[in-house]
Amino acid sequence: MILDDFLKALRQLSDPRFLRVLVTGLALTIALLVGLYWVLSMAIGWLIPDTLSLPWIGESGGIDAALSWAAIPVMLLASVFLMVPVASAFTGIFLDQIADAVEDRHYPTLPPARRLGLAEGLVDALKFLGVVLAVNLVALLAYLLFAPIAPLLFWGINGILLGREYAQLVALRRLDASGAAKFRKRHRGQIFVAGVLMAVPLTIPVVNLLVPILGAATFTHLYHRLSQAPRRSA
């Protein structure tokens, strides 16, 4: 059933509202990565001289340029970790647009949802961003100590985090805070599995850019399937 929720979200990627959010998200993410690469390149240029005198080799030039080029694959690798907080932040900002598009197509008889609002979504996104960064920084030690199973740890930890965030934000469109919390507790198993399903593609560069949209859409389907929300007659 969770896979069906995901496939429904995947089939709606061509929706103009999905594409609008995707283009905006891509632009913001690329700007973030380019900015980080620029900062890293500037730091390399400031810390590493143009030429170095190496033992048995002598003067070697272009070290800083070589390191700047080497920073590109480093940034691609870093994007795996950066996309977790980016996905959580984008979800809070763009959730209503994606959820509205899903509900208009698949649940047209539902009454209007409560609007989270940009400010509320942004505040929630910033709070969750702090949690995600803190947890993953602590988990970084576990990733290093248990390198062979690091991907499994990453998927499990961030599956819990993303599942909670997506489920909470989607449920709050139809329920109050108490109702949303009860919904999460009642369906924590499926929410975790769906969260892991979102965490796995986060480890694939470029593909991870789709996660904020697919996550919001998948959890919208999951919420309506699990809650069997009453629908207003057309």
C-alpha positions, 0 to 999 in steps of 0.5 A, a space after each residue: 500500500 505504501 508503494 502504491 502511495 509512492 507510485 501515485 505521487 510519481 505519476 503526478 510529477 508532470 502536474 504543472 504545480 509539481 513542476 513549478 515547485 520542482 523548478 523552484 526547489 532545483 534553483 534554490 538547491 543549486 544556488 546553495 550547492 554553488 554557494 558552498 562550492 564557492 566558499 570551499 574554493 575561496 577557503 582553499 585559495 586562501 589556505 593553500 598557496 599557488 606553489 608548494 615545495 615538496 620533498 624530492 619533487 621540488 616546486 609544484 604549482 597549481 595545487 590550489 586549482 587541483 584542489 578546487 576541481 577536487 572539491 566538485 566530487 566532494 560537494 556531490 558527496 556532501 549533497 547526500 547529507 545536505 539534502 536531508 535538511 534541504 528536503 525537510 526545509 522545502 517540505 515545510 515551505 512548499 507542502 501546501 502547494 503539493 498537497 493541494 495538487 494531490 487532493 485536487 486530482 485524487 480527493 476532489 470531494 474533500 473540504 478545503 484544508 487548513 492553510 499552514 501559511 508560509 510563516 508557520 511552515 517556515 518556522 516549523 521547517 527551521 525547527 526541524 532543520 535544527 533537529 535533523 542537523 543535530 541528529 546527523 552530526 551525532 550520527 556521523 560518529 556511528 557512520 564512521 564506526 560502522 562504515 559497512 552498514 552506514 547506509 542502513 543507519 542513514 536510512 533508518 535514522 533519517 527515515 524516522 526523522 523524515 517520516 515524522 516531519 512529513 506525517 506531522 505537516 500533512 496531518 496538521 492540514 486536516 487535524 489539530 496538533 493533538 489529532 496529528 500526534 495521535 495519527 502519528 502514534 497510531 500509524 508509526 510503523 507505516 510512517 517509518 517505512 514511508 520515511 525510509 522510502 524517502 530517505 533511500 533516494 536522498 543518497 542518490 545525487 540528482 535523484 535526491 532533488 525530487 524527494 521533497 516533492 515526492 515525500 509531500 505527495 506520498 504522505 498526502 496519499 498515506 494520510 488519506 488512506 490511513 485516516 479514511 478522512 470523510 469526503 464531502 459529496 461533489 
